[in-house]
Amino acid sequence: MEPIRTRTLEVRIISGENLCTDDRNPVTANMCVVVRAGSVKCWSTKMAKQEAGSVSTLWNENLTVEMPWHAESMTLEVLSKTSKGVVRSVGLARIATGDVMPKEQKCSEMLSYRLRNWDGRRSGVINFSVKLKNEEEEEKLGIMAGSCGAFGSGMDHHQQMKLRGNSGIVTGIPVSWSHPGIPV
């Protein structure tokens, strides 16, 4: 069996803003961010707490994440630990690989994504950046960062379709987090 090919990303978890629980109470202490990138493996920040008088939580922590080539998305989940030691999810953001990957090889992408809880309600915002770490290997293979095509070859979608002999275009299916009874 052939080993799974991965690309190494440097994910810098910067901060979280307006983090709140299911009952809309602010979360102020014992929070960490867990990053998953299309595999069973996960990476986590250290616990952080909100600065007094601030609405944001600062992590400013770098994580080296191995993202498989077949990964379709990256998930960032903010977890909090209650005073009784129970760990619960504050909210998560699932981001398409094409949106996460830096558009240029030597740049890092600064991103802000809304967190949603398991009921689909807003639970804050997470700010982070992503940078490709093993640029030399990708340049050797002739792969462009940010290409989200199945081949990862740097060809746009139409070029890939011509190469495969397909004429239909599939743009994707949007997934909505909203629920009829929940305000967005």
Backbone as CSV, one residue per row, in Angstrom:
resi,resn,N_x,N_y,N_z,CA_x,CA_y,CA_z,C_x,C_y,C_z
1,MET,0.846,-1.183,0.000,0.000,0.000,0.000,0.888,1.242,0.000
2,GLU,0.550,2.171,-0.855,1.324,3.394,-1.005,1.009,4.364,0.143
3,PRO,2.044,5.019,0.712,1.779,5.963,1.805,0.985,7.179,1.302
4,ILE,0.228,7.767,2.196,-0.584,8.938,1.853,0.324,10.154,1.727
5,ARG,0.234,10.834,0.581,1.029,12.045,0.367,0.387,13.206,1.104
6,THR,1.223,14.010,1.740,0.721,15.152,2.487,1.500,16.404,2.113
7,ARG,0.959,17.531,2.465,1.673,18.800,2.366,1.698,19.389,3.778
8,THR,2.771,20.045,4.096,2.941,20.584,5.437,2.540,22.053,5.447
9,LEU,1.636,22.382,6.354,1.155,23.752,6.495,1.546,24.292,7.867
10,GLU,1.872,25.560,7.899,2.057,26.233,9.176,0.790,27.032,9.430
11,VAL,0.004,26.588,10.391,-1.258,27.238,10.729,-1.032,28.047,12.002
12,ARG,-1.191,29.344,11.904,-1.024,30.218,13.070,-2.409,30.600,13.570
13,ILE,-2.754,30.099,14.752,-4.022,30.458,15.382,-3.784,31.780,16.095
14,ILE,-4.446,32.825,15.634,-4.185,34.164,16.153,-5.116,34.495,17.320
15,SER,-6.414,34.517,17.050,-7.347,34.917,18.108,-8.757,34.438,17.820
16,GLY,-9.592,34.542,18.835,-11.014,34.291,18.705,-11.758,35.511,19.217
17,GLU,-12.886,35.842,18.617,-13.648,37.024,19.009,-15.088,36.638,19.328
18,ASN,-15.625,37.269,20.360,-17.034,37.087,20.759,-17.398,35.617,20.920
19,LEU,-16.534,34.839,21.538,-16.798,33.418,21.739,-17.870,33.246,22.809
20,CYS,-18.903,32.451,22.487,-20.000,32.271,23.433,-20.526,30.835,23.394
21,THR,-21.216,30.457,24.459,-21.768,29.116,24.604,-23.126,29.022,23.917
22,ASP,-23.726,27.844,23.998,-25.049,27.619,23.400,-26.101,28.581,23.949
23,ASP,-25.992,28.927,25.239,-26.975,29.826,25.842,-26.547,31.293,25.770
24,ARG,-25.631,31.595,24.835,-25.166,32.946,24.504,-24.334,33.616,25.602
25,ASN,-23.851,32.853,26.589,-22.967,33.405,27.612,-21.547,33.422,27.068
26,PRO,-20.791,34.506,27.340,-19.418,34.567,26.827,-18.518,33.519,27.483
27,VAL,-17.621,32.958,26.683,-16.626,32.019,27.188,-15.357,32.831,27.393
28,THR,-14.809,32.804,28.607,-13.675,33.679,28.903,-12.404,32.947,29.316
29,ALA,-12.473,31.666,29.642,-11.273,30.982,30.128,-11.217,29.538,29.650
30,ASN,-10.020,28.966,29.744,-9.779,27.551,29.434,-10.277,27.153,28.056
31,MET,-9.776,27.841,27.030,-10.162,27.531,25.659,-8.947,27.108,24.851
32,CYS,-9.151,26.186,23.927,-8.102,25.792,22.995,-8.731,25.607,21.618
33,VAL,-7.879,25.555,20.595,-8.345,25.342,19.227,-7.779,24.010,18.751
34,VAL,-8.641,23.168,18.178,-8.229,21.888,17.613,-8.357,21.998,16.094
35,VAL,-7.274,21.629,15.388,-7.248,21.698,13.924,-7.238,20.280,13.378
36,ARG,-8.146,19.997,12.448,-8.185,18.712,11.750,-8.104,19.010,10.263
37,ALA,-7.304,18.218,9.556,-7.097,18.483,8.124,-7.312,17.217,7.309
38,GLY,-8.537,16.760,7.219,-8.879,15.634,6.359,-8.309,14.303,6.812
39,SER,-8.001,14.170,8.093,-7.489,12.890,8.582,-7.927,12.701,10.029
40,VAL,-7.565,11.578,10.591,-7.902,11.285,11.973,-7.032,12.118,12.923
41,LYS,-5.829,12.483,12.458,-4.910,13.275,13.280,-5.505,14.645,13.572
42,CYS,-5.148,15.180,14.744,-5.538,16.548,15.049,-4.405,17.235,15.806
43,TRP,-4.410,18.564,15.740,-3.387,19.379,16.381,-4.115,20.380,17.257
44,SER,-3.527,20.708,18.415,-4.216,21.564,19.368,-3.301,22.665,19.908
45,THR,-3.910,23.817,20.185,-3.185,24.908,20.841,-3.189,24.661,22.345
46,LYS,-2.455,25.486,23.062,-2.501,25.468,24.523,-3.781,26.172,24.963
47,MET,-4.152,25.964,26.215,-5.322,26.642,26.770,-5.041,28.140,26.850
48,ALA,-6.050,28.948,26.581,-5.928,30.400,26.654,-7.137,30.959,27.369
49,LYS,-6.996,32.196,27.816,-8.153,32.863,28.416,-8.261,34.273,27.862
50,GLN,-9.428,34.829,27.986,-9.718,36.159,27.470,-9.074,37.206,28.375
51,GLU,-8.508,38.239,27.762,-7.944,39.342,28.534,-9.077,40.121,29.196
52,ALA,-8.819,40.658,30.384,-9.838,41.424,31.112,-10.294,42.624,30.279
53,GLY,-11.596,42.811,30.164,-12.165,43.940,29.441,-12.114,43.809,27.929
54,SER,-11.746,42.642,27.410,-11.621,42.437,25.969,-12.677,41.452,25.489
55,VAL,-13.005,41.525,24.189,-13.942,40.557,23.618,-13.204,39.491,22.820
56,SER,-11.856,39.542,22.838,-11.104,38.557,22.059,-10.171,37.732,22.944
57,THR,-9.874,36.541,22.470,-8.961,35.628,23.134,-7.742,35.477,22.239
58,LEU,-6.557,35.655,22.790,-5.328,35.565,22.003,-4.632,34.232,22.237
59,TRP,-4.307,33.561,21.120,-3.490,32.355,21.188,-2.098,32.651,20.626
60,ASN,-2.049,33.231,19.428,-0.785,33.515,18.739,0.143,32.309,18.764
61,GLU,-0.371,31.185,18.323,0.374,29.930,18.392,0.466,29.283,17.009
62,ASN,1.662,28.798,16.669,1.883,28.113,15.389,1.719,26.610,15.560
63,LEU,1.020,25.992,14.618,0.867,24.537,14.575,1.370,24.055,13.221
64,THR,2.154,22.995,13.217,2.592,22.383,11.966,1.623,21.259,11.646
65,VAL,0.853,21.438,10.584,-0.242,20.537,10.237,0.093,19.784,8.960
66,GLU,-0.065,18.474,8.984,0.105,17.624,7.801,-1.268,17.450,7.147
67,MET,-1.433,18.029,5.962,-2.711,17.929,5.251,-2.577,16.964,4.083
68,PRO,-3.340,15.859,4.093,-3.282,14.928,2.959,-3.733,15.609,1.671
69,TRP,-3.172,15.171,0.550,-3.526,15.749,-0.753,-4.996,15.551,-1.079
70,HIS,-5.590,14.479,-0.550,-6.990,14.198,-0.857,-7.958,14.969,0.048
71,ALA,-7.441,15.708,1.024,-8.305,16.421,1.977,-9.169,17.458,1.260
72,GLU,-10.434,17.469,1.587,-11.366,18.413,0.988,-11.567,19.646,1.854
73,SER,-11.261,19.526,3.153,-11.482,20.665,4.040,-10.573,20.594,5.258
74,MET,-10.520,21.725,5.947,-9.820,21.825,7.226,-10.854,22.296,8.243
75,THR,-10.824,21.722,9.437,-11.766,22.092,10.476,-11.020,22.707,11.647
76,LEU,-11.495,23.858,12.112,-10.977,24.497,13.311,-12.107,24.501,14.324
77,GLU,-11.871,23.911,15.481,-12.899,23.835,16.514,-12.364,24.438,17.806
78,VAL,-13.135,25.347,18.393,-12.777,25.934,19.677,-13.464,25.112,20.763
79,LEU,-12.656,24.636,21.712,-13.169,23.853,22.835,-12.938,24.629,24.117
80,SER,-13.815,24.451,25.100,-13.616,25.068,26.411,-13.769,24.006,27.485
81,LYS,-13.081,24.241,28.582,-13.149,23.336,29.723,-13.880,24.064,30.840
82,THR,-14.970,23.466,31.322,-15.752,24.091,32.385,-15.021,23.974,33.715
83,SER,-15.543,24.651,34.730,-14.925,24.591,36.061,-14.980,23.179,36.643
84,LYS,-15.894,22.356,36.154,-16.003,20.969,36.613,-15.130,20.024,35.799
85,GLY,-14.389,20.564,34.807,-13.480,19.744,34.006,-14.100,19.130,32.766
86,VAL,-15.333,19.492,32.459,-16.010,18.958,31.277,-15.565,19.764,30.058
87,VAL,-15.146,19.072,28.997,-14.739,19.740,27.757,-15.934,19.789,26.827
88,ARG,-16.213,20.986,26.307,-17.348,21.129,25.397,-16.940,21.982,24.196
89,SER,-17.653,21.808,23.108,-17.381,22.544,21.886,-18.053,23.913,21.946
90,VAL,-17.275,24.971,21.707,-17.829,26.322,21.622,-18.374,26.530,20.215
91,GLY,-17.603,26.131,19.211,-18.026,26.260,17.828,-16.943,25.780,16.896
92,LEU,-17.302,25.580,15.632,-16.314,25.129,14.661,-16.542,25.794,13.324
93,ALA,-15.461,25.801,12.555,-15.506,26.317,11.184,-14.905,25.250,10.288
94,ARG,-15.625,24.850,9.250,-15.117,23.892,8.270,-14.866,24.664,6.988
95,ILE,-13.602,24.647,6.546,-13.183,25.488,5.436,-12.665,24.622,4.304
96,ALA,-13.113,24.885,3.078,-12.671,24.141,1.896,-11.168,24.317,1.706
97,THR,-10.493,23.267,1.270,-9.048,23.292,1.070,-8.634,24.424,0.144
98,GLY,-9.367,24.655,-0.926,-9.035,25.721,-1.866,-9.087,27.102,-1.239
99,ASP,-9.904,27.277,-0.194,-9.984,28.564,0.490,-8.874,28.738,1.513
100,VAL,-8.350,27.632,2.021,-7.322,27.672,3.061,-5.925,27.837,2.480
101,MET,-5.679,27.212,1.333,-4.328,27.204,0.768,-3.921,28.599,0.306
102,PRO,-2.678,29.023,0.620,-2.201,30.329,0.164,-2.213,30.402,-1.357
103,LYS,-2.576,31.570,-1.882,-2.652,31.745,-3.337,-1.269,31.887,-3.968
104,GLU,-0.286,32.324,-3.182,1.087,32.439,-3.669,1.986,31.612,-2.762
105,GLN,3.017,31.033,-3.341,3.894,30.117,-2.619,4.512,30.717,-1.361
106,LYS,4.986,31.940,-1.422,5.767,32.482,-0.325,4.950,33.357,0.628
107,CYS,3.635,33.386,0.478,2.784,34.238,1.310,2.011,33.399,2.317
108,SER,1.565,34.067,3.359,0.641,33.402,4.265,-0.704,34.099,4.133
109,GLU,-1.753,33.315,4.143,-3.109,33.842,4.013,-3.654,34.159,5.399
110,MET,-4.133,35.371,5.611,-4.805,35.753,6.855,-6.299,35.533,6.639
111,LEU,-6.907,34.753,7.507,-8.312,34.397,7.327,-9.095,34.609,8.620
112,SER,-10.358,34.962,8.482,-11.293,35.056,9.609,-12.546,34.298,9.214
113,TYR,-12.964,33.376,10.052,-14.149,32.573,9.754,-15.097,32.569,10.940
114,ARG,-16.382,32.593,10.618,-17.412,32.515,11.651,-17.472,31.096,12.199
115,LEU,-17.559,30.993,13.523,-17.746,29.704,14.177,-19.233,29.458,14.357
116,ARG,-19.623,28.213,14.213,-21.019,27.808,14.446,-21.020,26.674,15.457
117,ASN,-22.044,26.667,16.332,-22.152,25.537,17.255,-22.884,24.397,16.549
118,TRP,-23.113,23.315,17.259,-23.714,22.136,16.626,-25.165,22.349,16.235
119,ASP,-25.804,23.409,16.761,-27.177,23.737,16.363,-27.206,24.700,15.184
120,GLY,-26.028,25.144,14.724,-25.955,26.066,13.603,-25.963,27.526,14.006
121,ARG,-25.975,27.806,15.313,-25.988,29.199,15.779,-24.577,29.776,15.791
122,ARG,-24.490,31.087,15.565,-23.205,31.772,15.613,-22.615,31.672,17.020
123,SER,-21.309,31.426,17.075,-20.676,31.341,18.400,-19.320,32.042,18.429
124,GLY,-19.097,32.958,17.495,-17.863,33.731,17.501,-17.156,33.699,16.158
125,VAL,-15.936,34.237,16.157,-15.100,34.313,14.965,-13.704,33.852,15.332
126,ILE,-13.055,33.121,14.426,-11.671,32.712,14.644,-10.796,33.352,13.565
127,ASN,-9.659,33.887,13.992,-8.700,34.526,13.099,-7.437,33.668,13.056
128,PHE,-6.973,33.363,11.854,-5.798,32.503,11.719,-5.114,32.787,10.390
129,SER,-3.913,32.252,10.237,-3.206,32.366,8.961,-2.653,31.000,8.589
130,VAL,-2.437,30.798,7.291,-1.924,29.532,6.781,-0.772,29.821,5.833
131,LYS,0.308,29.067,5.981,1.464,29.206,5.103,1.955,27.815,4.733
132,LEU,2.292,27.627,3.457,2.869,26.363,3.007,4.272,26.237,3.553
133,LYS,4.592,25.094,4.136,5.896,24.937,4.758,6.910,24.256,3.854
134,ASN,6.491,23.251,3.085,7.426,22.526,2.222,7.301,23.001,0.781
135,GLU,7.653,24.254,0.552,7.493,24.865,-0.765,8.396,24.234,-1.817
136,GLU,9.617,23.848,-1.411,10.575,23.294,-2.381,10.032,22.023,-3.028
137,GLU,9.452,21.155,-2.201,8.918,19.886,-2.716,7.791,20.144,-3.709
138,GLU,6.921,21.098,-3.405,5.796,21.389,-4.282,6.271,22.027,-5.583
139,GLU,7.322,22.853,-5.511,7.863,23.459,-6.731,8.489,22.393,-7.625
140,LYS,9.155,21.397,-7.017,9.751,20.295,-7.784,8.678,19.516,-8.531
141,LEU,7.532,19.344,-7.878,6.444,18.578,-8.494,5.645,19.414,-9.493
142,GLY,5.890,20.724,-9.525,5.169,21.602,-10.450,3.747,21.845,-10.022
143,ILE,3.522,21.893,-8.721,2.174,22.053,-8.201,2.009,23.465,-7.684
144,MET,0.897,24.099,-8.052,0.620,25.449,-7.584,-0.162,25.384,-6.295
145,ALA,0.239,26.198,-5.322,-0.544,26.301,-4.099,-1.849,26.987,-4.441
146,GLY,-2.907,26.563,-3.780,-4.195,27.192,-4.011,-5.000,26.504,-5.093
147,SER,-4.379,25.622,-5.888,-5.180,24.924,-6.888,-5.975,23.862,-6.160
148,CYS,-7.252,23.859,-6.369,-8.080,22.903,-5.642,-8.606,21.837,-6.584
149,GLY,-7.952,21.676,-7.724,-8.355,20.644,-8.669,-7.967,19.264,-8.175
150,ALA,-8.594,18.249,-8.716,-8.346,16.888,-8.274,-6.912,16.452,-8.525
151,PHE,-6.281,17.010,-9.560,-4.914,16.602,-9.878,-3.889,17.450,-9.159
152,GLY,-4.263,18.619,-8.625,-3.329,19.513,-7.963,-2.234,19.986,-8.899
153,SER,-2.538,20.102,-10.172,-1.511,20.369,-11.170,-1.357,21.836,-11.516
154,GLY,-2.203,22.685,-10.986,-2.138,24.098,-11.334,-3.007,24.439,-12.531
155,MET,-3.619,23.432,-13.174,-4.525,23.702,-14.285,-5.852,24.167,-13.711
156,ASP,-6.533,25.048,-14.422,-7.845,25.425,-13.937,-8.850,24.317,-14.266
157,HIS,-10.049,24.481,-13.737,-11.074,23.446,-13.858,-11.392,23.118,-15.316
158,HIS,-11.492,24.130,-16.178,-11.844,23.898,-17.583,-10.751,23.121,-18.318
159,GLN,-9.480,23.411,-18.025,-8.384,22.671,-18.646,-8.424,21.209,-18.225
160,GLN,-8.726,20.962,-16.933,-8.806,19.588,-16.456,-9.960,18.847,-17.117
161,MET,-11.090,19.525,-17.295,-12.244,18.891,-17.925,-11.930,18.513,-19.371
162,LYS,-11.236,19.397,-20.107,-10.858,19.097,-21.493,-9.913,17.912,-21.537
163,LEU,-8.961,17.882,-20.604,-7.987,16.807,-20.548,-8.677,15.463,-20.318
164,ARG,-9.702,15.469,-19.465,-10.424,14.233,-19.157,-11.507,13.922,-20.178
165,GLY,-11.811,14.865,-21.072,-12.825,14.621,-22.090,-14.239,14.857,-21.609
166,ASN,-14.410,15.495,-20.450,-15.748,15.786,-19.931,-16.174,17.172,-20.372
167,SER,-17.439,17.334,-20.653,-17.907,18.645,-21.076,-18.812,19.300,-20.041
168,GLY,-19.322,18.535,-19.069,-20.202,19.108,-18.051,-19.412,19.869,-17.012
169,ILE,-20.046,20.856,-16.404,-19.386,21.648,-15.375,-20.144,21.468,-14.071
170,VAL,-19.421,21.146,-13.029,-19.998,21.021,-11.702,-19.372,22.094,-10.849
171,THR,-20.198,22.946,-10.263,-19.664,24.039,-9.464,-19.728,23.769,-7.975
172,GLY,-20.459,22.774,-7.530,-20.530,22.450,-6.111,-21.926,22.655,-5.573
173,ILE,-22.144,22.141,-4.407,-23.439,22.240,-3.756,-23.253,23.034,-2.473
174,PRO,-23.861,24.213,-2.351,-23.705,24.984,-1.121,-24.419,24.308,0.048
175,VAL,-23.790,24.329,1.173,-24.371,23.746,2.379,-24.673,24.882,3.330
176,SER,-25.900,24.981,3.759,-26.301,26.062,4.642,-26.347,25.577,6.085
177,TRP,-25.847,26.410,6.978,-25.891,26.091,8.409,-27.179,26.584,9.037
178,SER,-27.944,27.373,8.297,-29.126,27.977,8.911,-30.243,26.960,9.056
179,HIS,-31.073,27.235,10.007,-32.221,26.392,10.305,-33.421,27.327,10.338
180,PRO,-34.614,26.902,9.869,-35.758,27.809,9.789,-36.044,28.548,11.093
181,GLY,-35.833,27.936,12.241,-36.162,28.571,13.517,-34.999,29.320,14.147
182,ILE,-33.845,29.347,13.491,-32.664,29.952,14.090,-32.275,31.182,13.299
183,PRO,-32.149,32.345,13.981,-31.701,33.539,13.252,-30.244,33.425,12.862
184,VAL,-29.889,33.941,11.692,-28.505,33.862,11.218,-27.792,35.152,11.391
